[in-house]
Amino acid sequence: MSTVVESPLLPVYPPTRVTFVAGDGMWLLDEEGRAYLDFAAGIAVVGLGHRHPAPLAAAHEQLDRLWHASNLFGTEPAAELAAKLSARFGGAQSFFCNSGAEANEAALKYARKATGKAGVIALEGGFHGRTLGALSVTGQAANRAAFVEEGARFVQPNDVDGLRAAMSDEVGLIILEPVLGEGGVVPLSADFVSAADELDALLCFDEVQTGVGRTGTFFAWEQLSVRPSLLTLAKGLANGLPIGCLLVAEEAAGAFAPGDHGSTFGGNPVSCAAACAVLDTIDETLLAQVRANGARLLAGVATLPGVVEARGAGLLVGAELDKPAQPVVDAALDVGLVCLTSGPNVLRLAPPLVAEPEHVEQALEILREVIA
């Protein structure tokens, strides 16, 4: 008995309302040639904007030289990227993979090998990926229910007492997003992060969404004054090409040995070449621009009708609404603005880091129109 399906794609995403065929800087074009101001950046991925010349040129040049060699051999882009990330972090080793979920899987394995402990503390509302290990530490019960029976010990963001109460001799890892990207755009407080750092477990910051300049510093932890033992990156690292990374601080190194972990496509030369160009481009001038425009966006969002609270860091801004957020996102798309949700009633704005004040004002004008 055959089944008729409407699409050859598995239906794991909502039906799409628009098909994009091109992008340039802050703008996307659909198949009818209509332009949209992009305040989603592919879910905080296209940090330098669409077709930015630096990663574009680096990827093209690498495509003409070498696409793949496997991790049984070295490649120049992977070695260069690891060195650049180590310098940014202050001394670290890199494991390269293809996504944020894979990077978090690597962190989970590394912590278990390093500590000999299987217990994990994570946050209610936190999101770390949809593979089984990453899902087990994702604090969103609706996503876990059908796939994971047991997972981490979950505590509320910024609940220091709850965090300390969850700690035990079985816990080897504490995994936190400095700003909960999918859980309502909730920034963690310095006190909460300091309390996590004081506990006897490896501390991992999931900076898949907050890293690579998104919050106004290259790593969000730089604003919290706590340098983690482990850190994961993905999304913005190669400006849209698939890449993920686990960084292990020098003082936490030594747990993995050859054969403990791997990834066939991890450290792909083309993605790593693009990522090197991204790191070279994100300088203090651009980070200052992110901070200034992030403050402008946050202040403007707070004045929109129906906004209960505006929060975030840099160009990762959330607006908690007094109504569901998805209809606002849909209405904004209809008039040419791409934005996101973060939970049922939180509007999320994560434009490319190259956004200018006029882009911020245009986005606010559209939102004011569709929310009213």
N, C-alpha and C positions, 0 to 999 in steps of 0.2 A: 504494500500500500504506500503510495507516494504522497508526500505533503507538498502543497504549493506554498512557496515562500515569496514574500514581496520583494526581498532584497537578498543578494548573495552575501551580505555582511551579517554577522551575528548581531542581534539587537541588544547590545550591551550599553548603547548610548541612546539618549532621547532622539526622536526624529529631528533632523536638521531643517532649519527654516531658511537658511541661506547657504549657498555654495560659493566659497571664495576661490578665485583663480589667480590673483596677483596681489602683491603688497609692495609698498614703498614707504620707508620711514614710518611715520605714524598712521599710515593709511592702508586699508584693505580695499580690494575691488572684487565685486561679485561677477557672476557670469553675464550679467546684463550691463556691466560697466559702471555700476553705481558705487560711489566711494563711501567708506565708513571710517570714522575716527576710532582707532583701536585703543581702548582703555582696558583691554584684557591681556594683550601681548601673548596670546596662546597659552593662557594661565601662567603668567609671570615667566615666560620662556624667552620671548624675543626682546631681550633687555636693551639691545642697541637699535631696535627698530628693524623693520623688514628690509632685507637686502643691504645691510650696512656694508660699506665698501671694505672694511678691514677683514672681518671673518669671511666675507664673500671671496676676496682675492686670495686669502690664505687657503681656503678650501679648494678653490679652482687650481691653484698652484700644486697643492698636494695631490689632487686627482690626476694631474698630469705626470706625477712621479711614482706614487705607490698608494694603492687602496687598502691593502691588507697583507699582513705577513704572519700573524698569529703571535701569541705571547711566548712561544718557544724561541723567539728571536726578539731583539731589541729594535725599536724604531726611534728616529730622532724626535718626532712630535710628542710622543708619550713621555720620553725622558725630559724634554724641555718643559712640558706642562707640569710634570711632577715637581721639577725644580722651582718653577714660578709659584706654584701653590704652596710649597714648603716655605718659600721666602715670605709670602703674604701671611701665612699662618704663624710663623715664628719657629719653624722646625717641625716637619711632619713627613711621614711616608704616605704614598698614595696607592690605592687600588682602584683601577678604572673599570667601569662596567657600562651599562646602557641606559639606566633610568634611576630615578630616586628610590623606587621600591627595591631594586637590586642593590643599591648602595646601603639601604637600611637592612636588608638581609645580611649583607656582609658585616655590618656593625653588630648584629645580633650574634652571628657565628663567632666573630672576633671576641666579643665580650665573654661569651660562654667558654671559649678556649682559654682566654687570659685569666679568668677568675675561677673557673670550675663550677660556676653557679648558674642555674637556669632561670632564676627569678628576675623579673623586669618590673620596674615602676614606670608608668606612662601616664598621660593626662586624659581625663574625660574631654571629649571633643577633639583630641589630637588626631592627626591623620599621617600615616607613614607608608601607605601603599596597599595594593590589593592582592599581592602574593600572600601565601598562607602565613609565613613568618611575620611579614610586615603588618598583615591584617590582625595578627594576634596581639599587637601592641597599639592598634588603632582604637581610640576611645570613642567609637561610634557603633553602638550596639546593633543598629539596623544593618550596617554593612557586615558585621561579624557573624550575625546570628545563623545564617545558613551554611557557614563554612568553618567556623572555629568554635569549639566547645569551651576551651580554656585558653586564657591569655594572660596578659599582664595584670598587675595590681594598679587600678586606675584611681587617680586623685584629681580633685578639682584644680584648675589652674589658679596659681597664687595662694593656695591654701597650705601655708607652711606647716601647721599642726598636722594636717592630713598627710602631708608628704612624710613627715617624721614618723607618724604612726604606721605608715605602710612599709617602712624599712624593716628588714629582718636579715638574719644570717644567710638566707637563701637568695637574696637579691644581689646580682652582680652587675646590673646595668640600670641606669636611669636615662630615659630617652625623652627629650623635650624639643618642641619647636619654640624658638624665641618669640615668635608671633604665630599663633595658631592660624594657619592660612585657610584651612577648610572648616575650621571650627568656630567661625564668627569673627575672625581677625582680632584676636585677643592677645595683646602684648603681655609677656611675663614681666613681673616686677624684679628689680635687682635683688631684693630681699629673698624672694622665692628661689631665684637661681643660685644665690649664695648658699642658701640652706641645702639645696641639692648638691652643691659642690662639696659641702662639708661631710656628707654621708659617705660611708665606706663602700662605694660602688663606682664603677666607671661611669662617667657622665658623657653622654652623647647628645650633641645638638644636631637635630635634623634641620639643616639650613637649605633643604631642597628648594624651598620657596623664598626664604629670606636672604639667602646668600648671593654672592656675585653683585653686590652693590644695591640690591633692592631696597634696603632700609636706610641707605645713606652712608653706610660704611661698607667695606668689602664683605666682611662677616658681621652679622648682627651681634655676635658675642662681644665685639669690640665696644659696644655701647653698654654692656652689662658688666664689664670688667671681670668676667669669668671665662677663662680659656679652657675649653673642654678637652677631655682625653681623646674623644672620637668626634668626628664631624662628617656629615653627609651632604653632598652637593649633587645637583643635576640641572633641571630646568634651564636657567639662564647661562649655564657654563659655556655652551658652544653656540648660543644665539639661535637655537632651533634644531641643530643637528643632535642626534641621540647621543647622550653621554651621561654617565653618573660617576660619582667618586666617593670613596671612603678615605678620609684623612685620619691617620693615627698619629697623635702627638709623639714626639721623640721619647718622652718619658714613659709612654705606654707601649712602646714598640717591643717586638720580640715574640709575640704569641703565635703568629702564623709561621708555618714552614711550607716549603714547596709541596703542593698537592692538597693543602688544606682548603683552598678556594680557587676559583678561576672563572673566566668568562671568555668564550671564543671571540666575541667581537669587542670585548673591553679593550680600551686603549686604541681604538681604531685610528689610524694615522690622519684621516681626513677630519674627523671630529676633534681630535687633539690639536691639529693645526689651527682649526677655527677657534678653539678654546684659548689657545695661546694668544691669538689676535684679540680676543675679547679681553683677556687680562691686561694686555698692553694698552687697550683703549680706555679701560676703566681707571682713570687717574683721579687725583684729588679735585681737579676742576669739575669733572663730571659728577663726582660724589657730592660736591658742594651744590651743584645744580639739582641733584636729586633731593637733597635736604630742603633746599629753598622751595622747590615746586611741590614737594610733599607737604610742607607746612601750608603752602597756599591751597592745595587741594583739600587738606584736612579742615582748614578753617572755612573754606567755601562749602564743603559738604555739611558741616555743622549748621549752616544757615538754611539748608533745604527744607521744604515743608515735609512734615511727617518723620523727621529724623529724631530718634530718641537719644542716640549717642553716636558720636563720630570718634573713631579710634584707629590706631595703626602706627606705622613707622615708615618714614621715607615715602616711597611710591607704592606702598601696600596699605591701602586705606579701606576701612569698613564703615558702613553707615547702618546702624541698627534702626530699622523702620518700625512704624506702628502698624504695619500691614505686611503681607507676604512680599518678598523681594522679586520673585520670578516674573510677575506681571510687569514690574517696572523695567526689568532687564529686557523683556520682550518688546515693550513700548519704545524703549530707547533704541533697540535694533531697528525698529520700523522707521525711525527718523534719522538713522545713520550713526549711532554710537554703539560700540561693542563693549559690554561690561559683563560682570559675573555676579553670582550669588556666593554666599558663604554661610550655609545653613538656611532655614526657612525664611527668616526675616532680615537678613543682613545683605546689603548690597556691597559688592567688593570691586574696588578699582585698582588695577595693577598695570598702568600703561608702561610702554617702553621708557627706559631711564632717560632717553633723549627728549622727552616731552618738554615743550616750552610753555611759558605762561599763557600764551594765546590758546594753546591746546587745552590747558586746564580750564580756562574761562569758557571755551566752547563746550566742553563736556558738562560743566556746571550749568550752563544755560539750557542744554538739552534736558538734563535731569530735572531741573526746576520746572520745565515745561511738562514733562511726562509724569512727575510725581504729583503735581498740583491737581 
